[in-house]
């Protein structure tokens, strides 16, 4: 009954939002199929005398070049593993599409053995009862968890248990037009929203920018600004000590402080409404109109391709809300969840495949092809990674920012996060367009999100 109730609540939640992911690409373009290489690998496994072939299904939401990179990794694993394991990678569309397919799941027949889920689906997946915590597989194998970047693992760790394996992880950073900054005579990159306001006139009048900052209205950014203030987004320890019962950003002041600084930039004309979503601000920046934008680390290559040498792109840490903030950033992206199909052979095969995906060699390749973090520390020693950093030195900012952050800035776990992000974006946009107050916007956010949390908890408790 609990699983059916969770499925029903998830269906309602997804119907309320068109959100298709968080930091980085969400997989809206179908990936190149690797069925031929997978079939060949299966035949190879049979001819090499594997004692017992095991086939597992991997659902993912990576399209385009990201999907091609996954297909290449799957093909490599199928060809090289000596355990008779064959992985079939199946593209499921957006993150929302993938998690929605699980709503009709039945234990033992879920359609997949391993599934990639976005960060904001974490609390739901923990509550679902569908998964084998990754910690169980780690402990059974005696695998060294210190191989994973601690500030990445922290997001998916609850009660000292790693529930899923990080895979495509990213953080937001600040991108800036070095040519405009040089023309304006600005040598120090602002590290806060007020700092951006202080250079606004020079950016426009001396630097010739059409916009100071192209700031997309994105719920993930609101969450990051909360982390920067070392404040909780939700109660019960950000939903980590126990399932969140309400948001906390309205009570601890973080929400009002964020929107006050945001509105000041908007009212001065420095941050016009460029639309909603993580990519909304990128076009004006890449066209040379905006001097600054905020975006995922996974957007770096796309930005460089779009700029195409028109100007030099610089990167810096994601800005603080207040000049004296001391907090870090939380990762976004997705992770790998082992589904409980009550099949020990498949469970072992899933773990072997996961270990392959997070090996230093695989993670260095994944980083070079996609721009996502290598989640494995030792990947930094791989030549592929070093060559990629040399080619794209701007990515070093993301690495440094990650290492300068703290596990305490891991961010919140919330059962209704997709809907919450939509609510946050709506109220920020209303504040900017209708000149409402930050206090009013935060109050409406809290009221609506808390109602969604209450409805979810009634159904599932």
Buried (B, 14 or more C-beta within 10 A) or exposed (E): EEBEBBBEBBEBBBEBBEBBBBBBBBBEBEBBEBEEBBEBBBEBBEEEEBEEBBBBBBBBBBBBBBBBBBBBBBBBBBEEBEBBBBBBBBBBBBBBBBBBBBBEBEEEEBBBBBBBBBBBBBBBBBBBEBBBBBBBBBEEEEBEBEBBBBBBBBBBBBEEBBBBBBBBBBBBBBBBBBBBBBBBEBEEBBBBBBBBBEBBBBBBEBBEBBBBBBBBBBBBBBBBBBBBBBBBBBBBBBBBEEBBBBBBBBBBEBBBBBBBBBBBBBEEEBBBBBBBBBBBBBBBBBEBBBBBBBBBBBBBBBBBEBBEEEBBBBBBBBBBBBEEBEBBBBBBBBBBBBBBBEBEBBBBBBBBBBBBBBBBBBBBBBBBBBBBBBBBBBBBEBEBBEEBBEEBEBBEBBBEBBEEBBEEBBBBBBBBBBBBBBBBBBBBBBBBEEEBEBBBBBBBBBEBBBEBBEBBBEBBE
